[in-house]
């Protein structure tokens, strides 16, 4: 078959160093939130909240709600209570 191995992706690693579908694997086999997933969420929030188009606070909230609901639905099995509190406080400061 002559398949090429991607040496950057393959290798022996600790479970917490790997990401799968935006989740990181924690010790004990639990799911955590990946760093890139958290950064992508923050980037989307910045994109929505930094638009200076004269939108009211209610319109910004209406744009954020479906995005946040979908994100939370996608990562609901991840153990991220402390990260979620940090993201919430960051979002409150942003608004």
C-alpha distance (Angstrom), angle and dihedral (degrees) to the residues before:
residue distance angle dihedral
X1 . . .
X2 3.79 . .
X3 3.79 96.4 .
X4 3.78 117.8 -178.2
X5 3.78 117.9 -129.4
X6 3.78 117.0 -135.4
X7 3.81 101.1 -138.1
X8 3.81 92.4 -167.5
X9 3.82 91.3 61.1
X10 3.77 101.3 34.1
X11 3.76 126.4 68.4
X12 3.76 144.9 91.1
X13 3.80 112.0 -68.1
X14 3.76 141.1 159.3
X15 3.79 112.6 -92.5
X16 3.82 93.3 -114.3
X17 3.82 90.7 58.1
X18 3.81 93.1 61.5
X19 3.79 128.0 84.1
X20 3.77 125.9 -158.5
X21 3.81 122.0 -175.4
X22 3.80 91.7 -22.3
X23 3.79 93.7 -49.0
X24 3.76 126.1 108.8
X25 3.76 121.6 -146.8
X26 3.79 114.2 -122.1
X27 3.76 129.4 -159.7
X28 3.76 110.8 -73.7
X29 3.81 92.4 33.6
X30 3.79 95.6 -80.4
X31 3.79 122.4 143.7
X32 3.76 121.5 -113.9
X33 3.77 134.5 179.9
X34 3.79 115.6 -88.4
X35 3.80 118.8 -124.5
X36 3.80 93.1 -124.9
X37 3.81 91.2 51.6
X38 3.78 91.5 54.0
X39 3.81 91.4 47.5
X40 3.83 92.0 49.1
X41 3.81 89.7 52.4
X42 3.79 91.2 51.2
X43 3.81 90.7 47.8
X44 3.82 90.8 52.8
X45 3.81 91.1 48.5
X46 3.80 90.8 49.9
X47 3.81 90.0 49.3
X48 3.81 92.2 52.5
X49 3.80 97.6 41.5
X50 3.80 99.0 41.0
X51 3.78 95.6 59.5
X52 3.79 104.5 114.3
X53 3.77 96.3 -159.5
X54 3.76 96.9 128.5
X55 3.80 92.1 -99.5
X56 3.76 118.2 162.5
X57 3.77 123.1 -117.1
X58 3.82 89.7 -108.3
X59 3.82 91.8 56.1
X60 3.79 91.4 51.2
X61 3.81 90.2 50.2
X62 3.83 90.4 48.8
X63 3.81 89.2 54.2
X64 3.80 93.5 46.7
X65 3.81 97.7 47.7
X66 3.83 100.6 69.3
X67 3.79 92.2 41.1
X68 3.81 92.7 51.1
X69 3.81 92.9 43.8
X70 3.80 91.3 52.7
X71 3.79 92.4 46.1
X72 3.80 91.9 50.1
X73 3.80 90.8 47.2
X74 3.80 90.4 52.8
X75 3.81 94.8 49.1
X76 3.82 99.7 33.3
X77 3.81 93.7 119.6
X78 3.80 94.6 53.4
X79 3.78 119.2 101.0
X80 3.77 98.7 -122.9
X81 3.81 108.7 132.4
X82 3.82 94.7 130.2
X83 3.80 92.8 43.0
X84 3.80 89.7 48.2
X85 3.80 90.9 52.8
X86 3.81 90.1 50.1
X87 3.82 91.6 49.0
X88 3.81 90.7 47.9
X89 3.80 93.1 51.6
X90 3.82 90.1 45.8
X91 3.82 90.2 50.9
X92 3.81 92.0 48.9
X93 3.80 90.3 52.5
X94 3.81 89.6 47.0
X95 3.81 92.2 53.9
